[in-house]
Amino acid sequence: MNEILQYNDEASNKLLEMYRTPDVQTQRREFLQYVRPALGQRILDVGSGPGILSAALANAVGPAGWVCGIDISDQMIEIARNHCTEQSWVEFHKAEAARLPFPDQQFDIVVSMQVLEYISDLGTVLGEFKRVLRPGGLVVLMDTDWDSLVWYSPSPERANQILAGWNKHVKDPYLPRTLSRQLGQAGFQVEKPHILTIFNPGYAENTFSNHLIDLIVPFVSQQGTIAAGEAEAWAQELRSSGENGQYFFSLNRYIFSANKP
Ligand SMILES: C[S@@+](CC[C@H](N)C(=O)[O-])C[C@H]1O[C@@H](n2cnc3c(N)ncnc32)[C@H](O)[C@@H]1O
């Protein structure tokens, strides 16, 4: 199997757990500092997932504004709708980033956090972002460069094999290094990007990396490229080495801001 990760029931619920960790809450707060949402604005959240970012945007724009989330996963749309029941000015629709179901110049801001690395036709998607933004509108993106991952393992050969399998969960595991250029090619005025590190220098249950283990194990096990049980053994070894004080995890994400001229 060589498919990217699909957010079905199991993966969606695991992602939701991960997104509730302090690591991801901090990351979301930092991302929002670049979005700077204001009362009354109209914001599109592409690949809105569980809707936690959309809810935060909705709080900022208030009932005079409008937040719209789109996602290709039915499960994610359902989780997001349940998350935002109290905010009538937020809506979620099942849609493809490459075919946004909106007229031109509908939004002040388009955000997409941890989504573009899953996408194959990025030129089309960035063209869609530009089309639905008003002139002067802002796009804010965040993606991971999986080459920046540093994760101690007592069995590095096995860990390398597992993490190489995990890199296939997205279309472009190294997107950030080319994203500024691709935004420029799509006609945006691009700002200097910012780095954001998720750092777990010790083991703890309620962390990004501990929840990441639970997404990696089923994904690489289904690929059939590693022996049965190897991913579980890797996970168990990581957690017990963590309990012995040997844990170390660090991963870089990058935030991109650009304007439609
Ligand atoms: C890692 S999650 C990020 C969720 C959310 N943006 C956040 O950070 O809170 C990626 C999401 O992008 C969605 N997605 C992936 N490819 C997509 C596409 N082509 N169009 C729309 N959504 C997509 C997935 O279904 C998933 O919900």
The ligand as an SDF file (V2000), in Angstrom:
LIG
                    3D

 27 29  0  0  0  0  0  0  0  0999 V2000
   -3.4220   17.0020    9.5850 C   0  0  0  0  0  0  0  0  0  0  0  0
   -5.0910   17.4470    9.3590 S   0  0  0  0  0  0  0  0  0  0  0  0
   -5.0930   19.1680    9.7390 C   0  0  0  0  0  0  0  0  0  0  0  0
   -6.4070   19.6600   10.2890 C   0  0  0  0  0  0  0  0  0  0  0  0
   -6.5100   21.1570   10.6410 C   0  0  0  0  0  0  0  0  0  0  0  0
   -6.0920   21.9930    9.5370 N   0  0  0  0  0  0  0  0  0  0  0  0
   -5.7320   21.5170   11.8690 C   0  0  0  0  0  0  0  0  0  0  0  0
   -4.5190   21.6980   11.7840 O   0  0  0  0  0  0  0  0  0  0  0  0
   -6.3290   21.6160   12.9490 O   0  0  0  0  0  0  0  0  0  0  0  0
   -5.2270   17.4540    7.5980 C   0  0  0  0  0  0  0  0  0  0  0  0
   -6.6580   17.6480    7.1270 C   0  0  0  0  0  0  0  0  0  0  0  0
   -6.6460   17.9860    5.7350 O   0  0  0  0  0  0  0  0  0  0  0  0
   -7.7020   17.2910    5.0940 C   0  0  0  0  0  0  0  0  0  0  0  0
   -7.3650   17.2160    3.6650 N   0  0  0  0  0  0  0  0  0  0  0  0
   -6.3770   16.4950    3.0880 C   0  0  0  0  0  0  0  0  0  0  0  0
   -6.3770   16.6580    1.7620 N   0  0  0  0  0  0  0  0  0  0  0  0
   -7.3760   17.5400    1.4810 C   0  0  0  0  0  0  0  0  0  0  0  0
   -7.8780   18.1230    0.2720 C   0  0  0  0  0  0  0  0  0  0  0  0
   -7.3260   17.8030   -0.9060 N   0  0  0  0  0  0  0  0  0  0  0  0
   -8.9210   18.9750    0.3320 N   0  0  0  0  0  0  0  0  0  0  0  0
   -9.4710   19.2820    1.5520 C   0  0  0  0  0  0  0  0  0  0  0  0
   -9.0460   18.7620    2.7230 N   0  0  0  0  0  0  0  0  0  0  0  0
   -8.0050   17.9080    2.6930 C   0  0  0  0  0  0  0  0  0  0  0  0
   -7.7450   15.9570    5.8290 C   0  0  0  0  0  0  0  0  0  0  0  0
   -8.9700   15.2790    5.6470 O   0  0  0  0  0  0  0  0  0  0  0  0
   -7.5030   16.4000    7.2700 C   0  0  0  0  0  0  0  0  0  0  0  0
   -8.6960   16.7050    7.9420 O   0  0  0  0  0  0  0  0  0  0  0  0
  1  2  1  0
  2  3  1  0
  2 10  1  0
  3  4  1  0
  4  5  1  0
  5  6  1  0
  5  7  1  0
  7  8  2  0
  7  9  1  0
 10 11  1  0
 11 12  1  0
 11 26  1  0
 12 13  1  0
 13 14  1  0
 13 24  1  0
 14 15  1  0
 14 23  1  0
 15 16  2  0
 16 17  1  0
 17 18  1  0
 17 23  2  0
 18 19  1  0
 18 20  2  0
 20 21  1  0
 21 22  2  0
 22 23  1  0
 24 25  1  0
 24 26  1  0
 26 27  1  0
M  CHG  2   2   1   9  -1
M  END
$$$$
